Amino acid sequence: MADFAHDFRDGVDINLGVGYVNEKTIPVTALAEAMQAVACDSARYRQAFNYGSPAGSANLIASLRRFLGPVAEGRQLAIGACGATSILDAFAELTEPGIVVTSDPMYYIYSDVLERKGHQVLAVPEDAEGIDLAALDRKLHALGDDARHIAFFYVVTVNNPSCTILSNTRRRALFDVAARLSREQNRAIPIVYDLAYELLLHDPDAEPFVSVVPDDDLGIVCEIGTLSKVLAPALRIGYVLGPHGPLMHALVQKTSDTGFSAPLFVQEMASWLLDNRIETQLRAVNAGYREKALAVGGCIKRNLGGQLEECRGGSAGFYFYLTFRDIETHPQSPFFRYLTRTTGEPRVLYIPGEYCVHPRGDLAVPGRRQLRLSYGFEDSPRIMRALELMREAAYCM
C-alpha cells in the first residue's frame, strides 16, 4: 500500500482505499465564520490561542452536552489530545495488557495498535447485527480461566471496515455480557463503543441508535465520538463520555501528558459550529452520502453482482464491504495486480480484506476474497470508473 501511494497519480489513479471524507462535505465557509467568531469574541472564548485544560474547553464540553442530550447527564466528558484516535491510543496504553474483545472484520488500524502495545485481540465474527453472540459465547467459554485477562470490549457501532450497523438489541446484549463478566470477576471490565460513523446514518429506513449509557449501573460503558466525519477531520476533535472515576481521570492525565490539550482555538471553533451550524451541516452531509451510497451500490450490483457472495454497507458511513465467491483480492492476487498495473489505465486502490480480518481468526481464509471500498473521498464518476475496471479485472481472471 505504501509503495502504491508513493507514485499515486492524483487525478488519474482512483483511491477507494483511503478513509477520508469527501471534500465537498467540509463546510469551509462555516469554518471561516467559526474562526472569525472565536477571534473576535474574547469574552466568550477567553485565551483561545493559549494553552487549554487537558479535560477540554468548557465551551466545547457544554456544546457537546447540549448536542448529546440526556445521555450525557451524570457522565464525564473529556476531549482527546488529537481526535478520537488519541483516546483509543490512551485506552490501549492505560489498560494493563490483556485480551481485547472486538469484531471480525476488525478496525485493523486500532487492532494493530493494541497488539503492538502488548494486548491480545480476540476477534469475534459478526453477523448482520454486529458481533455474533453465539460465536462470542464459544470464544469466551474457550478462554476458561484466561477470561480474567480480558482488558476491555471494543465495538465500532458502524463497523469499519464492514459498515455493519450494530443493532440496538445487540448493543444491549454486548453490554450485558461485559456486565455479567464484571460481576463474576468482581472487577470493572470496560466496554468501549466507538461511535465514529453514527452521525452518518443516512438511510431513512434505518433504526435510530439508542445508547446503553442510561442502563450502565456498573460504570463500565465508555462512548468515544468524533466530529471529524461531519465537520472536518483537520479539526481533530474527539471526545469520550464515561463514568466519573479513575479511568476518566487517567484519560485526562494522558491527554495532558501527550500535549496539554487539543488546540484550544480549534475546540472553541468546534463549540461555535455545534451551537450554530450542526443541524444544517448534518442534513447536508447525510444527503450527500445517501446520494453517493445509492449510486455506488447500484453500480456495484451492475458491474460485480454476478461475482459477489455478499455486499454490506450503504446505510451509514461511507464504505461497502464486498465478499467475492471465487476471486481473491489480496495484494498477490491477479485481481489486485490487474487494478494496479502500469499500462496507462487509471490504477485502483482498495483495502484488501486480508488486512481487515484477524490473521489468526475465523475469517482469515474468506478475508482473502474480500475488500473494503470507500465511497467517501472520490467523486461518484471516478468511483463508477473504478468499478468498471474492477469488472474487467473480475472477468479477466
C-alpha positions, 0 to 999 in steps of 0.5 A: 500500500505504501509503495502504491501511494508513493507514485499515486497519480492524483487525478488519474489513479482512483483511491477507494482505499483511503478513509477520508471524507469527501471534500465537498462535505467540509463546510469551509465557509462555516469554518471561516465564520467559526474562526472569525467568531472565536477571534473576535469574541474574547469574552466568550472564548477567553485565551483561545490561542493559549494553552487549554485544560487537558479535560477540554474547553468548557465551551466545547464540553457544554456544546457537546452536552447540549448536542448529546442530550440526556445521555450525557447527564451524570457522565464525564466528558473529556476531549482527546489530545488529537481526535478520537484516535488519541483516546483509543491510543490512551485506552490501549496504553492505560489498560494493563495488557490483556485480551481485547474483545472486538469484531471480525472484520476488525478496525485493523488500524486500532487492532494493530495498535493494541497488539503492538502495545502488548494486548491480545485481540480476540476477534469475534465474527459478526453477523448482520447485527454486529458481533455474533453472540453465539460465536462470542459465547464459544470464544469466551467459554474457550478462554476458561480461566484466561477470561480474567485477562480480558482488558476491555470490549471494543465495538465500532457501532458502524463497523469499519471496515464492514459498515455493519450497523450494530443493532440496538438489541445487540448493543444491549446484549454486548453490554450485558455480557461485559456486565455479567463478566464484571460481576463474576470477576468482581472487577470493572471490565470496560466496554468501549463503543466507538461511535465514529460513523453514527452521525452518518446514518443516512438511510431513512429506513434505518433504526435510530441508535439508542445508547446503553449509557442510561442502563450502565449501573456498573460504570463500565460503558465508555462512548468515544465520538468524533466530529471529524466525519461531519465537520472536518477531520483537520479539526481533530476533535474527539471526545469520550463520555464515561463514568466519573472515576479513575479511568476518566481521570487517567484519560485526562492525565494522558491527554495532558501528558501527550500535549496539554490539550487539543488546540484550544482555538480549534475546540472553541471553533468546534463549540461555535459550529455545534451551537450554530451550524450542526443541524444544517451541516448534518442534513447536508452531509447525510444527503450527500452520502445517501446520494453517493451510497445509492449510486455506488451500490447500484453500480456495484450490483451492475458491474460485480453482482454476478461475482459477489457472495455478499455486499454490506454497507450503504446505510451509514458511513461511507464504505461497502464491504464486498465478499467475492465467491471465487476471486481473491483480492489480496495484494498477490492476487491477479485481481489486485495486480490487474487494478494496479498495473502500469499500462496507462489505465487509471490504477485502483486502490482498495483495502484488501480484506486480508488486512481487515480480518484477524490473521489468526481468526475465523475469517482469515481464509474468506478475508482473502476474497474480500475488500473494503471500498470507500465511497467517501473521498472520490467523486461518484464518476471516478468511483463508477470508473473504478468499478468498471475496471474492477469488472474487467479485472473480475472477468479477466481472471 
